[in-house]
């Protein structure tokens, strides 16, 4: 035995429990332990607000908030796509990195296929990609293989 005193204390406690059945508890301890009574400060008031307030910094928002226009058919053409529209390489490059996006617009039907499309006023993009007059046709929009075509103004 490494610590004989601990053994003696444990033995005395066990003997008292066996002989008395339970350890006597004072009335004040029993009152505090009852489930009907809890600490009087427990959830009795709301957390205090700090006395100092941080001043709100006014920052100019650069996010574009715009409700999309009603989507609809912008134009139809039965000819193949290569005869109706031409590739806009700068808009395609910007679309592939997520900088050339359409807000609103509609769709077009070219050669029996349906594509998403938008007018120049429905496009938000970087300054170096100026939206020209006409209708932008998006193929695989929202991916890194996005391709943007420009149709003549109709």
Secondary structure as UniProt FT lines:
FT   HELIX           4..20
FT   HELIX           27..33
FT   TURN            35..36
FT   TURN            40..43
FT   STRAND          73..77
FT   HELIX           81..84
FT   STRAND          85..87
FT   HELIX           89..96
FT   TURN            97..98
FT   STRAND          101..102
FT   STRAND          106..110
FT   TURN            111..112
FT   STRAND          113..119
FT   HELIX           120..122
FT   STRAND          123..124
FT   TURN            127..128
FT   STRAND          135..139
FT   TURN            141..142
FT   TURN            144..145
FT   STRAND          147..151
//
